[in-house]
């Protein structure tokens, strides 16, 4: 079996996708300045999601802990999707670079996680940028597939 088919040079380099800018950011000629988004790898996306996830003990209607058949507490995963989305935008958006010290200083941001809301203050702009980044990364919530669905699909193929 020849492994050369799986040795793809393009997989070793970051893919950069250009997306249309928004009306507030124009050049001297009045032309919209496009944004550049780095396609993050699956591992990086998962690490970001994990960083904003935590396990919580499940309670019943009366506020008592639920236990499984082995006597272990039942846990549910909770993800701060808003914070995870902000981090994904910070990491994936390379132009404008939200981690740029000069840009952060201009917007008086002390933490890089403040930058998406400083730069995209208008909710319409934030929705556009966050949705565009999610689409480039292939994680658009409208098309999101659960782990269970992937497992079932794999079993049925």
N, CA, C and O atoms as a GROMACS GRO file, in nm:
protein
  628
    1UNK      N    1   0.084  -0.119   0.000
    1UNK     CA    2   0.000   0.000   0.000
    1UNK      C    3   0.088   0.125   0.000
    1UNK      O    4   0.182   0.137   0.079
    2UNK      N    5   0.056   0.214  -0.088
    2UNK     CA    6   0.137   0.334  -0.105
    2UNK      C    7   0.076   0.450  -0.026
    2UNK      O    8  -0.040   0.485  -0.045
    3UNK      N    9   0.153   0.507   0.062
    3UNK     CA   10   0.107   0.617   0.148
    3UNK      C   11   0.122   0.754   0.082
    3UNK      O   12   0.075   0.854   0.137
    4UNK      N   13   0.186   0.760  -0.035
    4UNK     CA   14   0.210   0.890  -0.099
    4UNK      C   15   0.080   0.964  -0.130
    4UNK      O   16   0.079   1.087  -0.138
    5UNK      N   17  -0.030   0.890  -0.148
    5UNK     CA   18  -0.158   0.954  -0.178
    5UNK      C   19  -0.208   1.038  -0.062
    5UNK      O   20  -0.289   1.129  -0.080
    6UNK      N   21  -0.161   1.005   0.057
    6UNK     CA   22  -0.205   1.075   0.178
    6UNK      C   23  -0.108   1.184   0.222
    6UNK      O   24  -0.131   1.253   0.321
    7UNK      N   25   0.002   1.199   0.148
    7UNK     CA   26   0.102   1.299   0.182
    7UNK      C   27   0.073   1.425   0.100
    7UNK      O   28   0.124   1.444  -0.010
    8UNK      N   29  -0.012   1.510   0.159
    8UNK     CA   30  -0.060   1.629   0.091
    8UNK      C   31   0.008   1.752   0.150
    8UNK      O   32  -0.016   1.786   0.266
    9UNK      N   33   0.090   1.819   0.072
    9UNK     CA   34   0.161   1.938   0.119
    9UNK      C   35   0.065   2.046   0.165
    9UNK      O   36   0.094   2.119   0.260
   10UNK      N   37  -0.050   2.058   0.098
   10UNK     CA   38  -0.146   2.163   0.134
   10UNK      C   39  -0.203   2.144   0.274
   10UNK      O   40  -0.250   2.240   0.336
   11UNK      N   41  -0.201   2.022   0.326
   11UNK     CA   42  -0.252   1.997   0.461
   11UNK      C   43  -0.156   2.046   0.569
   11UNK      O   44  -0.193   2.057   0.686
   12UNK      N   45  -0.033   2.075   0.529
   12UNK     CA   46   0.066   2.125   0.625
   12UNK      C   47   0.064   2.277   0.636
   12UNK      O   48   0.133   2.334   0.720
   13UNK      N   49  -0.015   2.342   0.550
   13UNK     CA   50  -0.020   2.488   0.549
   13UNK      C   51  -0.160   2.534   0.589
   13UNK      O   52  -0.259   2.466   0.567
   14UNK      N   53  -0.164   2.654   0.649
   14UNK     CA   54  -0.293   2.711   0.687
   14UNK      C   55  -0.367   2.758   0.562
   14UNK      O   56  -0.309   2.822   0.475
   15UNK      N   57  -0.495   2.726   0.557
   15UNK     CA   58  -0.579   2.775   0.448
   15UNK      C   59  -0.638   2.908   0.493
   15UNK      O   60  -0.694   2.918   0.603
   16UNK      N   61  -0.627   3.010   0.409
   16UNK     CA   62  -0.680   3.142   0.438
   16UNK      C   63  -0.794   3.170   0.340
   16UNK      O   64  -0.779   3.155   0.219
   17UNK      N   65  -0.909   3.211   0.395
   17UNK     CA   66  -1.026   3.241   0.314
   17UNK      C   67  -1.060   3.389   0.331
   17UNK      O   68  -1.061   3.440   0.442
   18UNK      N   69  -1.086   3.455   0.220
   18UNK     CA   70  -1.124   3.597   0.225
   18UNK      C   71  -1.277   3.606   0.224
   18UNK      O   72  -1.344   3.541   0.144
   19UNK      N   73  -1.330   3.688   0.314
   19UNK     CA   74  -1.474   3.710   0.319
   19UNK      C   75  -1.500   3.859   0.303
   19UNK      O   76  -1.414   3.941   0.338
   20UNK      N   77  -1.615   3.897   0.250
   20UNK     CA   78  -1.645   4.040   0.234
   20UNK      C   79  -1.646   4.111   0.369
   20UNK      O   80  -1.689   4.056   0.470
   21UNK      N   81  -1.598   4.234   0.368
   21UNK     CA   82  -1.598   4.315   0.490
   21UNK      C   83  -1.736   4.373   0.517
   21UNK      O   84  -1.834   4.336   0.453
   22UNK      N   85  -1.741   4.463   0.613
   22UNK     CA   86  -1.867   4.529   0.649
   22UNK      C   87  -1.857   4.678   0.620
   22UNK      O   88  -1.747   4.733   0.609
   23UNK      N   89  -1.972   4.743   0.608
   23UNK     CA   90  -1.977   4.881   0.560
   23UNK      C   91  -1.902   4.981   0.646
   23UNK      O   92  -1.868   5.089   0.598
   24UNK      N   93  -1.875   4.951   0.770
   24UNK     CA   94  -1.807   5.047   0.857
   24UNK      C   95  -1.656   5.056   0.828
   24UNK      O   96  -1.593   5.156   0.860
   25UNK      N   97  -1.600   4.951   0.768
   25UNK     CA   98  -1.456   4.949   0.740
   25UNK      C   99  -1.432   4.959   0.590
   25UNK      O  100  -1.448   4.861   0.516
   26UNK      N  101  -1.394   5.081   0.545
   26UNK     CA  102  -1.369   5.106   0.403
   26UNK      C  103  -1.231   5.169   0.386
   26UNK      O  104  -1.179   5.234   0.476
   27UNK      N  105  -1.173   5.148   0.268
   27UNK     CA  106  -1.044   5.210   0.239
   27UNK      C  107  -1.065   5.354   0.192
   27UNK      O  108  -1.176   5.406   0.195
   28UNK      N  109  -0.956   5.419   0.149
   28UNK     CA  110  -0.960   5.560   0.108
   28UNK      C  111  -1.053   5.584  -0.011
   28UNK      O  112  -1.104   5.694  -0.028
   29UNK      N  113  -1.075   5.481  -0.092
   29UNK     CA  114  -1.160   5.493  -0.210
   29UNK      C  115  -1.305   5.454  -0.182
   29UNK      O  116  -1.388   5.451  -0.273
   30UNK      N  117  -1.334   5.424  -0.057
   30UNK     CA  118  -1.470   5.387  -0.020
   30UNK      C  119  -1.505   5.241  -0.044
   30UNK      O  120  -1.621   5.202  -0.036
   31UNK      N  121  -1.403   5.162  -0.075
   31UNK     CA  122  -1.424   5.020  -0.102
   31UNK      C  123  -1.418   4.940   0.029
   31UNK      O  124  -1.333   4.966   0.114
   32UNK      N  125  -1.510   4.844   0.044
   32UNK     CA  126  -1.509   4.760   0.164
   32UNK      C  127  -1.377   4.686   0.177
   32UNK      O  128  -1.323   4.634   0.079
   33UNK      N  129  -1.325   4.681   0.299
   33UNK     CA  130  -1.201   4.608   0.325
   33UNK      C  131  -1.238   4.464   0.359
   33UNK      O  132  -1.308   4.439   0.458
   34UNK      N  133  -1.191   4.369   0.277
   34UNK     CA  134  -1.225   4.229   0.305
   34UNK      C  135  -1.152   4.178   0.430
   34UNK      O  136  -1.045   4.227   0.465
   35UNK      N  137  -1.213   4.079   0.494
   35UNK     CA  138  -1.152   4.014   0.610
   35UNK      C  139  -1.086   3.885   0.563
   35UNK      O  140  -1.124   3.828   0.460
   36UNK      N  141  -0.988   3.839   0.640
   36UNK     CA  142  -0.922   3.712   0.610
   36UNK      C  143  -0.939   3.620   0.730
   36UNK      O  144  -0.916   3.659   0.845
   37UNK      N  145  -0.981   3.498   0.701
   37UNK     CA  146  -1.009   3.399   0.805
   37UNK      C  147  -0.920   3.277   0.783
   37UNK      O  148  -0.914   3.222   0.673
   38UNK      N  149  -0.850   3.237   0.888
   38UNK     CA  150  -0.769   3.116   0.884
   38UNK      C  151  -0.860   2.998   0.918
   38UNK      O  152  -0.932   3.001   1.018
   39UNK      N  153  -0.855   2.895   0.836
   39UNK     CA  154  -0.934   2.774   0.863
   39UNK      C  155  -0.862   2.697   0.972
   39UNK      O  156  -0.754   2.641   0.950
   40UNK      N  157  -0.921   2.695   1.091
   40UNK     CA  158  -0.863   2.624   1.204
   40UNK      C  159  -0.884   2.474   1.187
   40UNK      O  160  -0.984   2.430   1.130
   41UNK      N  161  -0.788   2.398   1.237
   41UNK     CA  162  -0.801   2.253   1.231
   41UNK      C  163  -0.902   2.201   1.332
   41UNK      O  164  -0.937   2.270   1.428
   42UNK      N  165  -0.948   2.081   1.309
   42UNK     CA  166  -1.047   2.018   1.397
   42UNK      C  167  -0.998   2.015   1.541
   42UNK      O  168  -1.075   2.043   1.634
   43UNK      N  169  -0.871   1.982   1.560
   43UNK     CA  170  -0.816   1.973   1.696
   43UNK      C  171  -0.822   2.109   1.766
   43UNK      O  172  -0.859   2.116   1.884
   44UNK      N  173  -0.787   2.215   1.696
   44UNK     CA  174  -0.789   2.348   1.756
   44UNK      C  175  -0.932   2.392   1.790
   44UNK      O  176  -0.956   2.449   1.896
   45UNK      N  177  -1.026   2.365   1.700
   45UNK     CA  178  -1.166   2.398   1.725
   45UNK      C  179  -1.216   2.322   1.848
   45UNK      O  180  -1.282   2.379   1.935
   46UNK      N  181  -1.185   2.193   1.855
   46UNK     CA  182  -1.227   2.112   1.970
   46UNK      C  183  -1.164   2.160   2.099
   46UNK      O  184  -1.230   2.163   2.203
   47UNK      N  185  -1.037   2.198   2.095
   47UNK     CA  186  -0.970   2.251   2.215
   47UNK      C  187  -1.037   2.378   2.264
   47UNK      O  188  -1.054   2.397   2.385
   48UNK      N  189  -1.076   2.464   2.172
   48UNK     CA  190  -1.144   2.589   2.210
   48UNK      C  191  -1.279   2.556   2.273
   48UNK      O  192  -1.316   2.613   2.376
   49UNK      N  193  -1.353   2.466   2.211
   49UNK     CA  194  -1.483   2.428   2.268
   49UNK      C  195  -1.467   2.369   2.408
   49UNK      O  196  -1.542   2.403   2.499
   50UNK      N  197  -1.367   2.281   2.425
   50UNK     CA  198  -1.343   2.220   2.556
   50UNK      C  199  -1.308   2.324   2.661
   50UNK      O  200  -1.349   2.314   2.776
   51UNK      N  201  -1.231   2.424   2.620
   51UNK     CA  202  -1.189   2.528   2.715
   51UNK      C  203  -1.308   2.605   2.771
   51UNK      O  204  -1.300   2.663   2.879
   52UNK      N  205  -1.418   2.606   2.698
   52UNK     CA  206  -1.537   2.679   2.742
   52UNK      C  207  -1.652   2.585   2.779
   52UNK      O  208  -1.769   2.624   2.780
   53UNK      N  209  -1.615   2.461   2.809
   53UNK     CA  210  -1.714   2.361   2.852
   53UNK      C  211  -1.684   2.317   2.994
   53UNK      O  212  -1.569   2.318   3.037
   54UNK      N  213  -1.789   2.279   3.064
   54UNK     CA  214  -1.770   2.223   3.198
   54UNK      C  215  -1.880   2.121   3.222
   54UNK      O  216  -1.986   2.124   3.160
   55UNK      N  217  -1.851   2.031   3.312
   55UNK     CA  218  -1.948   1.929   3.349
   55UNK      C  219  -2.027   1.980   3.468
   55UNK      O  220  -1.974   2.045   3.558
   56UNK      N  221  -2.157   1.948   3.466
   56UNK     CA  222  -2.245   1.989   3.574
   56UNK      C  223  -2.323   1.868   3.620
   56UNK      O  224  -2.367   1.787   3.539
   57UNK      N  225  -2.340   1.857   3.751
   57UNK     CA  226  -2.418   1.747   3.807
   57UNK      C  227  -2.565   1.773   3.777
   57UNK      O  228  -2.616   1.883   3.801
   58UNK      N  229  -2.633   1.671   3.724
   58UNK     CA  230  -2.774   1.684   3.688
   58UNK      C  231  -2.860   1.664   3.812
   58UNK      O  232  -2.839   1.572   3.891
   59UNK      N  233  -2.958   1.752   3.828
   59UNK     CA  234  -3.051   1.746   3.942
   59UNK      C  235  -3.191   1.715   3.890
   59UNK      O  236  -3.225   1.747   3.776
   60UNK      N  237  -3.271   1.652   3.975
   60UNK     CA  238  -3.410   1.628   3.937
   60UNK      C  239  -3.493   1.751   3.971
   60UNK      O  240  -3.439   1.854   4.013
   61UNK      N  241  -3.625   1.740   3.952
   61UNK     CA  242  -3.714   1.855   3.975
   61UNK      C  243  -3.711   1.904   4.119
   61UNK      O  244  -3.739   2.020   4.147
   62UNK      N  245  -3.677   1.814   4.211
   62UNK     CA  246  -3.676   1.849   4.354
   62UNK      C  247  -3.539   1.900   4.399
   62UNK      O  248  -3.520   1.933   4.516
   63UNK      N  249  -3.444   1.906   4.306
   63UNK     CA  250  -3.312   1.956   4.341
   63UNK      C  251  -3.218   1.850   4.395
   63UNK      O  252  -3.112   1.882   4.450
   64UNK      N  253  -3.255   1.722   4.378
   64UNK     CA  254  -3.169   1.612   4.424
   64UNK      C  255  -3.083   1.564   4.308
   64UNK      O  256  -3.126   1.562   4.193
   65UNK      N  257  -2.960   1.523   4.342
   65UNK     CA  258  -2.868   1.473   4.241
   65UNK      C  259  -2.919   1.342   4.183
   65UNK      O  260  -2.977   1.259   4.252
   66UNK      N  261  -2.897   1.327   4.053
   66UNK     CA  262  -2.932   1.202   3.985
   66UNK      C  263  -2.809   1.114   3.975
   66UNK      O  264  -2.698   1.164   3.955
   67UNK      N  265  -2.829   0.983   3.989
   67UNK     CA  266  -2.719   0.887   3.982
   67UNK      C  267  -2.750   0.782   3.877
   67UNK      O  268  -2.866   0.748   3.853
   68UNK      N  269  -2.644   0.730   3.812
   68UNK     CA  270  -2.664   0.624   3.714
   68UNK      C  271  -2.673   0.488   3.785
   68UNK      O  272  -2.672   0.483   3.908
   69UNK      N  273  -2.681   0.380   3.708
   69UNK     CA  274  -2.697   0.246   3.764
   69UNK      C  275  -2.579   0.203   3.850
   69UNK      O  276  -2.593   0.117   3.938
   70UNK      N  277  -2.463   0.262   3.826
   70UNK     CA  278  -2.343   0.226   3.903
   70UNK      C  279  -2.324   0.317   4.024
   70UNK      O  280  -2.226   0.304   4.096
   71UNK      N  281  -2.419   0.407   4.046
   71UNK     CA  282  -2.411   0.495   4.162
   71UNK      C  283  -2.330   0.621   4.141
   71UNK      O  284  -2.303   0.695   4.235
   72UNK      N  285  -2.289   0.645   4.016
   72UNK     CA  286  -2.212   0.767   3.986
   72UNK      C  287  -2.308   0.881   3.955
   72UNK      O  288  -2.414   0.858   3.897
   73UNK      N  289  -2.272   1.004   3.993
   73UNK     CA  290  -2.360   1.116   3.960
   73UNK      C  291  -2.370   1.133   3.808
   73UNK      O  292  -2.272   1.117   3.736
   74UNK      N  293  -2.490   1.165   3.762
   74UNK     CA  294  -2.512   1.191   3.620
   74UNK      C  295  -2.463   1.333   3.592
   74UNK      O  296  -2.499   1.428   3.662
   75UNK      N  297  -2.380   1.345   3.488
   75UNK     CA  298  -2.322   1.475   3.452
   75UNK      C  299  -2.371   1.518   3.314
   75UNK      O  300  -2.396   1.434   3.227
   76UNK      N  301  -2.384   1.647   3.297
   76UNK     CA  302  -2.415   1.700   3.164
   76UNK      C  303  -2.307   1.800   3.127
   76UNK      O  304  -2.250   1.868   3.213
   77UNK      N  305  -2.280   1.808   2.999
   77UNK     CA  306  -2.182   1.905   2.950
   77UNK      C  307  -2.252   2.036   2.922
   77UNK      O  308  -2.357   2.040   2.858
   78UNK      N  309  -2.194   2.144   2.971
   78UNK     CA  310  -2.245   2.278   2.942
   78UNK      C  311  -2.133   2.356   2.876
   78UNK      O  312  -2.021   2.360   2.925
   79UNK      N  313  -2.166   2.417   2.764
   79UNK     CA  314  -2.067   2.496   2.691
   79UNK      C  315  -2.113   2.641   2.687
   79UNK      O  316  -2.228   2.670   2.655
   80UNK      N  317  -2.020   2.730   2.720
   80UNK     CA  318  -2.047   2.873   2.706
   80UNK      C  319  -2.024   2.905   2.558
   80UNK      O  320  -1.915   2.948   2.518
   81UNK      N  321  -2.127   2.883   2.477
   81UNK     CA  322  -2.113   2.897   2.332
   81UNK      C  323  -2.078   3.039   2.290
   81UNK      O  324  -2.007   3.059   2.191
   82UNK      N  325  -2.128   3.136   2.362
   82UNK     CA  326  -2.098   3.276   2.329
   82UNK      C  327  -1.949   3.303   2.345
   82UNK      O  328  -1.887   3.363   2.257
   83UNK      N  329  -1.890   3.260   2.456
   83UNK     CA  330  -1.747   3.281   2.478
   83UNK      C  331  -1.664   3.196   2.382
   83UNK      O  332  -1.561   3.242   2.332
   84UNK      N  333  -1.707   3.074   2.356
   84UNK     CA  334  -1.635   2.987   2.262
   84UNK      C  335  -1.636   3.048   2.122
   84UNK      O  336  -1.536   3.044   2.051
   85UNK      N  337  -1.749   3.105   2.083
   85UNK     CA  338  -1.759   3.170   1.952
   85UNK      C  339  -1.665   3.289   1.944
   85UNK      O  340  -1.597   3.309   1.844
   86UNK      N  341  -1.662   3.369   2.051
   86UNK     CA  342  -1.570   3.484   2.052
   86UNK      C  343  -1.426   3.437   2.036
   86UNK      O  344  -1.350   3.496   1.959
   87UNK      N  345  -1.387   3.330   2.109
   87UNK     CA  346  -1.249   3.279   2.100
   87UNK      C  347  -1.221   3.226   1.960
   87UNK      O  348  -1.112   3.247   1.906
   88UNK      N  349  -1.317   3.157   1.900
   88UNK     CA  350  -1.298   3.108   1.764
   88UNK      C  351  -1.275   3.223   1.667
   88UNK      O  352  -1.190   3.214   1.578
   89UNK      N  353  -1.351   3.331   1.683
   89UNK     CA  354  -1.334   3.448   1.596
   89UNK      C  355  -1.196   3.511   1.619
   89UNK      O  356  -1.128   3.547   1.524
   90UNK      N  357  -1.156   3.524   1.745
   90UNK     CA  358  -1.024   3.581   1.777
   90UNK      C  359  -0.913   3.499   1.712
   90UNK      O  360  -0.819   3.555   1.656
   91UNK      N  361  -0.924   3.367   1.720
   91UNK     CA  362  -0.818   3.280   1.666
   91UNK      C  363  -0.822   3.270   1.514
   91UNK      O  364  -0.717   3.262   1.451
   92UNK      N  365  -0.941   3.269   1.455
   92UNK     CA  366  -0.952   3.247   1.311
   92UNK      C  367  -0.938   3.374   1.228
   92UNK      O  368  -0.884   3.370   1.117
   93UNK      N  369  -0.984   3.487   1.280
   93UNK     CA  370  -0.978   3.612   1.204
   93UNK      C  371  -0.836   3.666   1.207
   93UNK      O  372  -0.786   3.708   1.312
   94UNK      N  373  -0.770   3.665   1.091
   94UNK     CA  374  -0.631   3.712   1.089
   94UNK      C  375  -0.618   3.852   1.029
   94UNK      O  376  -0.515   3.917   1.043
   95UNK      N  377  -0.724   3.898   0.961
   95UNK     CA  378  -0.725   4.037   0.914
   95UNK      C  379  -0.867   4.087   0.919
   95UNK      O  380  -0.950   4.045   0.838
   96UNK      N  381  -0.899   4.174   1.010
   96UNK     CA  382  -0.808   4.235   1.108
   96UNK      C  383  -0.767   4.135   1.216
   96UNK      O  384  -0.843   4.046   1.254
   97UNK      N  385  -0.644   4.153   1.264
   97UNK     CA  386  -0.590   4.068   1.370
   97UNK      C  387  -0.636   4.124   1.504
   97UNK      O  388  -0.588   4.227   1.549
   98UNK      N  389  -0.730   4.054   1.567
   98UNK     CA  390  -0.786   4.103   1.693
   98UNK      C  391  -0.687   4.097   1.808
   98UNK      O  392  -0.711   4.155   1.914
   99UNK      N  393  -0.574   4.028   1.787
   99UNK     CA  394  -0.471   4.019   1.891
   99UNK      C  395  -0.363   4.126   1.875
   99UNK      O  396  -0.268   4.131   1.953
  100UNK      N  397  -0.377   4.210   1.774
  100UNK     CA  398  -0.277   4.313   1.746
  100UNK      C  399  -0.272   4.413   1.862
  100UNK      O  400  -0.374   4.474   1.894
  101UNK      N  401  -0.154   4.431   1.924
  101UNK     CA  402  -0.143   4.522   2.040
  101UNK      C  403  -0.187   4.665   2.010
  101UNK      O  404  -0.250   4.729   2.094
  102UNK      N  405  -0.154   4.714   1.892
  102UNK     CA  406  -0.192   4.851   1.854
  102UNK      C  407  -0.344   4.865   1.844
  102UNK      O  408  -0.402   4.963   1.890
  103UNK      N  409  -0.408   4.766   1.784
  103UNK     CA  410  -0.554   4.766   1.772
  103UNK      C  411  -0.620   4.755   1.910
  103UNK      O  412  -0.718   4.823   1.939
  104UNK      N  413  -0.565   4.668   1.993
  104UNK     CA  414  -0.619   4.651   2.129
  104UNK      C  415  -0.604   4.780   2.209
  104UNK      O  416  -0.694   4.819   2.283
  105UNK      N  417  -0.490   4.846   2.193
  105UNK     CA  418  -0.468   4.972   2.264
  105UNK      C  419  -0.567   5.078   2.218
  105UNK      O  420  -0.623   5.151   2.299
  106UNK      N  421  -0.588   5.087   2.086
  106UNK     CA  422  -0.681   5.185   2.032
  106UNK      C  423  -0.821   5.167   2.090
  106UNK      O  424  -0.887   5.264   2.125
  107UNK      N  425  -0.865   5.041   2.099
  107UNK     CA  426  -0.999   5.012   2.150
  107UNK      C  427  -1.004   4.996   2.303
  107UNK      O  428  -1.107   4.962   2.360
  108UNK      N  429  -0.889   5.023   2.367
  108UNK     CA  430  -0.878   5.015   2.513
  108UNK      C  431  -0.922   4.880   2.567
  108UNK      O  432  -0.991   4.871   2.668
  109UNK      N  433  -0.881   4.774   2.497
  109UNK     CA  434  -0.914   4.638   2.538
  109UNK      C  435  -0.799   4.583   2.621
  109UNK      O  436  -0.683   4.586   2.579
  110UNK      N  437  -0.830   4.533   2.737
  110UNK     CA  438  -0.728   4.475   2.824
  110UNK      C  439  -0.711   4.325   2.798
  110UNK      O  440  -0.607   4.267   2.830
  111UNK      N  441  -0.813   4.264   2.741
  111UNK     CA  442  -0.812   4.121   2.712
  111UNK      C  443  -0.856   4.101   2.567
  111UNK      O  444  -0.948   4.168   2.520
  112UNK      N  445  -0.792   4.010   2.500
  112UNK     CA  446  -0.824   3.984   2.359
  112UNK      C  447  -0.969   3.941   2.341
  112UNK      O  448  -1.027   3.961   2.234
  113UNK      N  449  -1.028   3.882   2.443
  113UNK     CA  450  -1.168   3.837   2.434
  113UNK      C  451  -1.266   3.954   2.428
  113UNK      O  452  -1.383   3.935   2.394
  114UNK      N  453  -1.220   4.074   2.461
  114UNK     CA  454  -1.305   4.194   2.450
  114UNK      C  455  -1.312   4.244   2.305
  114UNK      O  456  -1.406   4.313   2.267
  115UNK      N  457  -1.212   4.208   2.227
  115UNK     CA  458  -1.197   4.267   2.094
  115UNK      C  459  -1.312   4.242   1.997
  115UNK      O  460  -1.351   4.334   1.926
  116UNK      N  461  -1.369   4.123   1.991
  116UNK     CA  462  -1.479   4.107   1.895
  116UNK      C  463  -1.593   4.206   1.919
  116UNK      O  464  -1.650   4.259   1.824
  117UNK      N  465  -1.626   4.231   2.045
  117UNK     CA  466  -1.736   4.323   2.074
  117UNK      C  467  -1.693   4.469   2.062
  117UNK      O  468  -1.778   4.556   2.043
  118UNK      N  469  -1.565   4.497   2.074
  118UNK     CA  470  -1.516   4.635   2.055
  118UNK      C  471  -1.518   4.670   1.906
  118UNK      O  472  -1.564   4.777   1.866
  119UNK      N  473  -1.468   4.578   1.824
  119UNK     CA  474  -1.456   4.603   1.681
  119UNK      C  475  -1.589   4.587   1.607
  119UNK      O  476  -1.617   4.659   1.511
  120UNK      N  477  -1.669   4.493   1.653
  120UNK     CA  478  -1.798   4.466   1.590
  120UNK      C  479  -1.909   4.498   1.690
  120UNK      O  480  -1.985   4.412   1.732
  121UNK      N  481  -1.914   4.626   1.726
  121UNK     CA  482  -2.005   4.676   1.830
  121UNK      C  483  -2.152   4.661   1.791
  121UNK      O  484  -2.236   4.630   1.876
  122UNK      N  485  -2.181   4.682   1.665
  122UNK     CA  486  -2.317   4.670   1.614
  122UNK      C  487  -2.354   4.521   1.612
  122UNK      O  488  -2.282   4.442   1.552
  123UNK      N  489  -2.464   4.482   1.675
  123UNK     CA  490  -2.503   4.340   1.677
  123UNK      C  491  -2.514   4.278   1.537
  123UNK      O  492  -2.485   4.159   1.519
  124UNK      N  493  -2.555   4.357   1.440
  124UNK     CA  494  -2.566   4.308   1.302
  124UNK      C  495  -2.427   4.273   1.248
  124UNK      O  496  -2.411   4.172   1.178
  125UNK      N  497  -2.327   4.355   1.279
  125UNK     CA  498  -2.190   4.328   1.234
  125UNK      C  499  -2.134   4.205   1.302
  125UNK      O  500  -2.071   4.121   1.238
  126UNK      N  501  -2.157   4.193   1.434
  126UNK     CA  502  -2.109   4.077   1.509
  126UNK      C  503  -2.173   3.949   1.455
  126UNK      O  504  -2.105   3.848   1.438
  127UNK      N  505  -2.302   3.953   1.429
  127UNK     CA  506  -2.372   3.835   1.376
  127UNK      C  507  -2.312   3.795   1.241
  127UNK      O  508  -2.291   3.676   1.215
  128UNK      N  509  -2.285   3.894   1.156
  128UNK     CA  510  -2.228   3.865   1.025
  128UNK      C  511  -2.090   3.799   1.039
  128UNK      O  512  -2.065   3.694   0.980
  129UNK      N  513  -2.002   3.861   1.119
  129UNK     CA  514  -1.865   3.811   1.132
  129UNK      C  515  -1.864   3.673   1.198
  129UNK      O  516  -1.797   3.582   1.150
  130UNK      N  517  -1.937   3.657   1.308
  130UNK     CA  518  -1.935   3.528   1.378
  130UNK      C  519  -1.994   3.417   1.290
  130UNK      O  520  -1.943   3.304   1.290
  131UNK      N  521  -2.100   3.447   1.216
  131UNK     CA  522  -2.159   3.346   1.126
  131UNK      C  523  -2.066   3.315   1.010
  131UNK      O  524  -2.054   3.199   0.969
  132UNK      N  525  -2.000   3.417   0.955
  132UNK     CA  526  -1.909   3.396   0.843
  132UNK      C  527  -1.790   3.311   0.886
  132UNK      O  528  -1.748   3.221   0.813
  133UNK      N  529  -1.735   3.339   1.004
  133UNK     CA  530  -1.622   3.260   1.055
  133UNK      C  531  -1.667   3.116   1.078
  133UNK      O  532  -1.596   3.022   1.041
  134UNK      N  533  -1.784   3.098   1.139
  134UNK     CA  534  -1.835   2.962   1.164
  134UNK      C  535  -1.853   2.886   1.032
  134UNK      O  536  -1.823   2.767   1.023
  135UNK      N  537  -1.900   2.956   0.930
  135UNK     CA  538  -1.920   2.892   0.800
  135UNK      C  539  -1.786   2.851   0.739
  135UNK      O  540  -1.773   2.741   0.686
  136UNK      N  541  -1.686   2.940   0.746
  136UNK     CA  542  -1.553   2.909   0.694
  136UNK      C  543  -1.494   2.788   0.768
  136UNK      O  544  -1.430   2.703   0.707
  137UNK      N  545  -1.517   2.783   0.898
  137UNK     CA  546  -1.464   2.673   0.979
  137UNK      C  547  -1.545   2.545   0.965
  137UNK      O  548  -1.504   2.439   1.013
  138UNK      N  549  -1.659   2.555   0.899
  138UNK     CA  550  -1.743   2.436   0.880
  138UNK      C  551  -1.819   2.397   1.004
  138UNK      O  552  -1.856   2.280   1.021
  139UNK      N  553  -1.844   2.494   1.092
  139UNK     CA  554  -1.914   2.464   1.218
  139UNK      C  555  -2.041   2.546   1.232
  139UNK      O  556  -2.084   2.575   1.343
  140UNK      N  557  -2.099   2.584   1.120
  140UNK     CA  558  -2.222   2.662   1.125
  140UNK      C  559  -2.326   2.584   1.203
  140UNK      O  560  -2.356   2.469   1.169
  141UNK      N  561  -2.381   2.644   1.307
  141UNK     CA  562  -2.472   2.574   1.398
  141UNK      C  563  -2.595   2.518   1.327
  141UNK      O  564  -2.652   2.420   1.373
  142UNK      N  565  -2.636   2.579   1.216
  142UNK     CA  566  -2.751   2.528   1.142
  142UNK      C  567  -2.721   2.390   1.082
  142UNK      O  568  -2.810   2.308   1.062
  143UNK      N  569  -2.593   2.368   1.054
  143UNK     CA  570  -2.554   2.243   0.990
  143UNK      C  571  -2.482   2.151   1.087
  143UNK      O  572  -2.434   2.045   1.047
  144UNK      N  573  -2.473   2.189   1.213
  144UNK     CA  574  -2.397   2.110   1.310
  144UNK      C  575  -2.455   1.970   1.324
  144UNK      O  576  -2.577   1.951   1.327
  145UNK      N  577  -2.365   1.875   1.331
  145UNK     CA  578  -2.405   1.736   1.346
  145UNK      C  579  -2.352   1.688   1.480
  145UNK      O  580  -2.236   1.710   1.514
  146UNK      N  581  -2.438   1.622   1.557
  146UNK     CA  582  -2.397   1.575   1.689
  146UNK      C  583  -2.306   1.453   1.675
  146UNK      O  584  -2.304   1.388   1.571
  147UNK      N  585  -2.232   1.423   1.782
  147UNK     CA  586  -2.147   1.305   1.785
  147UNK      C  587  -2.230   1.179   1.764
  147UNK      O  588  -2.189   1.088   1.692
  148UNK      N  589  -2.348   1.173   1.826
  148UNK     CA  590  -2.436   1.057   1.811
  148UNK      C  591  -2.477   1.037   1.666
  148UNK      O  592  -2.481   0.924   1.617
  149UNK      N  593  -2.508   1.147   1.596
  149UNK     CA  594  -2.545   1.137   1.455
  149UNK      C  595  -2.429   1.086   1.372
  149UNK      O  596  -2.448   1.005   1.281
  150UNK      N  597  -2.307   1.133   1.402
  150UNK     CA  598  -2.189   1.086   1.330
  150UNK      C  599  -2.166   0.938   1.354
  150UNK      O  600  -2.132   0.864   1.261
  151UNK      N  601  -2.184   0.894   1.478
  151UNK     CA  602  -2.164   0.752   1.513
  151UNK      C  603  -2.268   0.667   1.439
  151UNK      O  604  -2.233   0.564   1.380
  152UNK      N  605  -2.394   0.709   1.442
  152UNK     CA  606  -2.499   0.634   1.372
  152UNK      C  607  -2.474   0.629   1.222
  152UNK      O  608  -2.495   0.526   1.158
  153UNK      N  609  -2.429   0.741   1.167
  153UNK     CA  610  -2.399   0.747   1.025
  153UNK      C  611  -2.286   0.651   0.990
  153UNK      O  612  -2.290   0.582   0.888
  154UNK      N  613  -2.183   0.647   1.076
  154UNK     CA  614  -2.070   0.558   1.054
  154UNK      C  615  -2.113   0.411   1.063
  154UNK      O  616  -2.067   0.328   0.985
  155UNK      N  617  -2.201   0.380   1.157
  155UNK     CA  618  -2.249   0.243   1.174
  155UNK      C  619  -2.330   0.198   1.053
  155UNK      O  620  -2.325   0.082   1.013
  156UNK      N  621  -2.406   0.292   0.995
  156UNK     CA  622  -2.495   0.258   0.884
  156UNK      C  623  -2.428   0.259   0.748
  156UNK      O  624  -2.489   0.220   0.649
  157UNK      N  625  -2.303   0.303   0.742
  157UNK     CA  626  -2.238   0.309   0.610
  157UNK      C  627  -2.153   0.186   0.582
  157UNK      O  628  -2.092   0.176   0.476
   0.00000   0.00000   0.00000
